[in-house]
Amino acid sequence: MNENESAFKHYVCQDCYTSFSAMNAVNCAYCGGSRLEEGVGNPSQKISLVPFAYNINDAYNVFKKKFRNPLVPFAFRSKRIKKLIRKLYVPCTLYNFEVEGKVNFFGMDKVSNVQGAPAQTFESQFDTHFDFKNLLMSHFSKLSDEVLSNVNDYQFYATDGTASIIEDASLIDGDIDTKKTFAVVQQKLMNHCLNTVRGNVEHERKKLNKNEMKVNVIGKSEIYVPVYLLNIKHEGKDNLFILNGQTGEILGDPPISMVSIVIFSILVFLIIFGVAYLIATFI
């Protein structure tokens, strides 16, 4: 073990209870808290990493563009926010699924052709086959599914989880059981498939009669996805922004400053008043 590897330690934050590995961390990789305790971990285990396509300057520019609105408080447009950006690897599972089987619906039209006659019920049966590739699910509950849980053709490589590879990023430990994650994925896929089939039932009212579709795992990979995390505290509130370090997807919206709204409204009024005055004077 070289000097870099020996400096790679495991920590547990006593403020938000996030567990992570990093090189001599001073603050929590998630909440930024300073109450850290060294825990027990194995950062040298074999892991698969998705590389960062965005560097810290790229991330800062993306966040800066997000906060460009003049109505956003100045705290969000200060250059100091660059120092608040944290670089994380978040544990996820990348799935390939196949859903197939028979599904049966009852269909009914609202208006009968014969006045006073009961509405006729129709039965529709479908043989289905769906393929889902590169469906990502996060095992870290504190980051939104909107950034991590989606379909992406991620490129990743297997490596020892040493400091020389992870460098200045923190390796987050998952806090969601993989069985629970798998159950959520199954339910989402089944709902999607049922809604797709329901859309092909050519009647106004549709009711599921029998579902024999099954969700099968074709392949899966446990990977760590790169994330830039920015938490800006403003008026006693945490404002969390997340940037996917490979795809560039961003989550989070800054608040609007009431002071800025008032100033902007006054400026608009003065401009309109000035233009109206000039028109009245010279025309």
C-alpha positions in Angstrom: 0.0 0.0 0.0 1.4 3.4 -1.0 1.2 6.6 0.8 -1.9 7.8 -1.1 -3.8 4.6 -0.4 -3.0 4.8 3.3 -4.5 8.3 3.5 -7.8 7.0 2.0 -10.1 6.7 5.1 -13.7 5.9 5.9 -15.9 8.4 7.7 -19.4 8.7 9.2 -20.9 12.2 9.5 -22.6 12.8 12.9 -24.8 15.5 11.5 -26.5 13.7 8.5 -25.2 10.2 9.1 -23.8 9.9 5.6 -21.1 7.3 5.4 -18.2 7.8 2.8 -14.6 7.3 2.0 -12.1 10.1 1.2 -8.6 11.3 1.7 -8.3 13.0 5.1 -11.8 14.6 5.0 -12.5 17.7 7.1 -16.1 18.1 6.2 -18.9 15.7 5.2 -19.1 14.9 1.5 -22.9 15.4 1.6 -23.9 18.1 4.1 -20.6 19.8 4.7 -20.8 19.2 8.4 -17.5 19.0 10.4 -18.6 16.4 13.0 -16.9 13.4 11.4 -15.9 10.1 13.0 -13.7 7.6 11.4 -15.6 4.4 10.6 -14.8 1.0 9.3 -14.7 0.6 5.5 -12.8 -1.1 2.7 -11.9 1.5 0.1 -9.5 -0.8 -1.7 -12.2 -3.2 -2.8 -12.8 -3.8 -6.5 -15.3 -1.3 -7.8 -16.6 0.1 -11.2 -16.4 3.8 -11.8 -18.1 6.0 -14.3 -15.5 8.7 -15.2 -16.2 12.4 -14.7 -16.8 14.1 -18.1 -17.1 17.5 -16.4 -14.2 19.0 -14.3 -14.8 21.4 -11.4 -14.6 24.4 -13.7 -17.2 23.0 -16.0 -19.4 22.3 -13.1 -19.0 25.8 -11.8 -19.9 27.2 -15.2 -23.0 25.1 -15.4 -24.1 26.2 -11.9 -23.3 29.8 -12.7 -25.5 29.7 -15.9 -28.3 28.2 -13.7 -28.1 31.3 -11.4 -27.8 33.9 -14.1 -31.3 35.3 -13.6 -30.9 38.8 -12.1 -33.8 38.0 -9.7 -31.8 35.3 -8.0 -30.1 36.4 -4.7 -26.5 37.5 -5.0 -25.4 34.7 -2.7 -26.0 32.3 -5.7 -24.0 34.4 -8.1 -20.9 34.9 -6.0 -17.6 33.3 -7.2 -17.3 31.9 -3.7 -19.8 29.1 -4.5 -17.0 27.3 -6.4 -15.5 26.4 -3.1 -18.7 24.8 -2.0 -19.0 22.3 -4.8 -18.3 18.8 -3.7 -17.2 15.9 -5.9 -18.9 12.6 -5.2 -19.2 9.0 -6.5 -22.6 7.7 -5.8 -23.4 3.9 -5.7 -25.9 2.7 -8.3 -27.0 -0.4 -10.2 -27.2 -0.3 -14.0 -29.9 -2.8 -15.1 -30.9 -4.5 -18.4 -34.4 -5.8 -18.2 -36.8 -7.9 -20.4 -40.6 -7.8 -19.7 -42.7 -10.4 -21.5 -46.0 -12.3 -21.2 -49.7 -12.2 -21.8 -51.9 -9.4 -20.5 -55.7 -9.2 -20.8 -57.9 -6.0 -20.6 -61.7 -5.5 -20.6 -62.8 -2.6 -22.8 -66.1 -0.7 -22.8 -67.5 2.2 -24.7 -69.5 4.9 -22.9 -72.4 5.1 -25.3 -74.3 2.0 -26.5 -75.5 1.8 -30.1 -79.0 0.8 -28.9 -80.8 3.2 -26.7 -81.4 1.7 -23.2 -79.2 -1.4 -23.9 -76.3 -2.2 -21.5 -72.9 -1.2 -22.7 -71.0 -4.0 -24.4 -67.8 -5.3 -22.9 -64.9 -6.3 -25.2 -61.9 -8.5 -24.2 -58.4 -7.7 -25.6 -55.4 -10.0 -25.1 -51.8 -9.1 -26.0 -48.6 -11.0 -26.2 -45.9 -8.6 -25.0 -42.2 -8.2 -25.1 -40.3 -5.1 -23.9 -36.6 -4.5 -23.6 -35.1 -1.9 -21.2 -31.4 -1.2 -21.4 -29.1 0.9 -19.1 -31.7 1.7 -16.5 -30.0 3.3 -13.5 -31.1 3.2 -9.9 -29.3 4.9 -7.0 -28.6 3.3 -3.7 -28.1 6.7 -1.9 -31.4 8.1 -0.6 -30.3 11.7 -0.2 -29.9 12.3 -4.0 -33.0 12.6 -6.2 -34.0 10.0 -8.7 -34.5 12.7 -11.3 -30.7 13.0 -11.8 -29.6 9.4 -11.2 -32.5 7.1 -11.9 -32.9 7.2 -15.6 -31.6 5.6 -18.8 -28.1 6.4 -19.8 -25.5 4.6 -21.9 -22.8 4.9 -19.2 -19.2 4.0 -20.0 -17.4 2.6 -16.9 -14.4 0.6 -15.9 -13.4 -1.7 -13.0 -10.6 -0.5 -10.7 -9.4 -0.8 -7.2 -11.1 1.9 -5.1 -7.8 3.6 -4.1 -7.1 7.3 -3.5 -4.9 7.3 -6.6 -8.0 6.6 -8.8 -10.7 8.5 -6.9 -8.3 11.4 -6.3 -10.2 14.4 -4.8 -13.7 12.8 -4.9 -15.5 11.1 -2.0 -16.9 7.6 -2.4 -20.4 7.5 -0.9 -21.8 4.4 0.8 -25.3 3.3 -0.2 -28.0 3.5 2.4 -30.8 1.7 0.4 -31.0 -2.0 0.4 -30.5 -3.4 -3.1 -33.5 -5.7 -2.8 -35.7 -2.6 -2.1 -34.2 -0.9 -5.1 -34.9 -3.9 -7.3 -38.5 -4.0 -6.1 -39.0 -0.3 -7.0 -37.5 -0.9 -10.5 -39.8 -3.9 -11.1 -42.9 -1.9 -10.1 -41.9 1.1 -12.3 -41.3 -1.2 -15.3 -44.5 -3.1 -14.8 -46.6 0.1 -14.5 -44.9 1.5 -17.7 -45.6 -1.7 -19.6 -49.3 -1.8 -18.5 -49.8 1.8 -19.4 -48.3 1.2 -22.8 -50.5 -1.8 -23.5 -53.6 0.0 -22.1 -53.0 2.7 -24.7 -53.5 0.1 -27.4 -56.9 -1.0 -26.2 -59.3 0.7 -28.6 -62.1 1.5 -26.3 -63.0 4.4 -24.1 -63.0 2.5 -20.7 -60.3 0.0 -20.0 -59.9 -2.3 -17.1 -57.1 -4.8 -16.4 -58.4 -8.3 -16.3 -55.3 -10.6 -16.1 -51.6 -9.8 -16.1 -49.1 -12.6 -16.7 -46.2 -10.4 -17.7 -42.9 -11.0 -15.8 -39.9 -8.8 -15.3 -36.6 -10.6 -16.0 -33.1 -9.3 -15.3 -30.9 -9.8 -18.4 -27.9 -8.1 -16.8 -26.8 -5.7 -14.1 -23.7 -3.9 -13.0 -22.9 -2.2 -9.7 -21.3 1.1 -10.5 -20.4 4.5 -9.0 -21.8 7.5 -10.8 -20.0 10.9 -10.7 -21.9 13.8 -9.1 -21.1 17.4 -8.3 -23.1 18.5 -5.3 -23.6 22.2 -4.3 -25.5 23.3 -1.2 -26.0 27.0 -0.8 -27.4 28.2 2.6 -29.6 31.3 2.2 -31.9 32.8 4.8 -31.5 29.8 7.0 -32.4 27.3 4.3 -30.4 24.7 2.5 -30.6 25.0 -1.3 -29.3 21.8 -2.9 -28.2 21.5 -6.5 -26.9 18.3 -8.2 -25.0 17.9 -11.4 -24.5 14.5 -13.0 -20.7 14.5 -13.6 -21.0 12.5 -16.9 -24.3 13.5 -18.6 -24.5 17.2 -17.4 -28.1 16.8 -16.1 -28.8 19.3 -13.3 -31.4 19.4 -10.6 -32.4 22.2 -8.4 -33.9 25.7 -8.8 -32.6 28.8 -6.9 -35.1 31.0 -5.0 -36.2 34.4 -6.2 -35.2 37.4 -4.1 -38.1 39.7 -3.2 -35.6 42.6 -2.9 -34.5 42.0 -6.5 -38.1 41.8 -7.6 -38.9 45.2 -6.0 -35.7 46.8 -7.5 -36.4 45.3 -10.9 -40.1 46.5 -10.8 -38.9 50.0 -9.9 -36.4 50.0 -12.8 -39.0 48.8 -15.3 -41.4 51.5 -14.0 -38.8 54.2 -14.4 -37.9 53.1 -17.9 -41.5 53.1 -19.0 -42.1 56.4 -17.3 -39.0 57.9 -19.0 -40.0 56.7 -22.4 -43.5 58.0 -22.0 -42.1 61.4 -20.9 -39.8 61.6 -23.9 -42.7 60.7 -26.2 -45.0 63.3 -24.6 -42.2 66.0 -24.8 -41.0 65.6 -28.3 -44.0 64.4 -30.2 
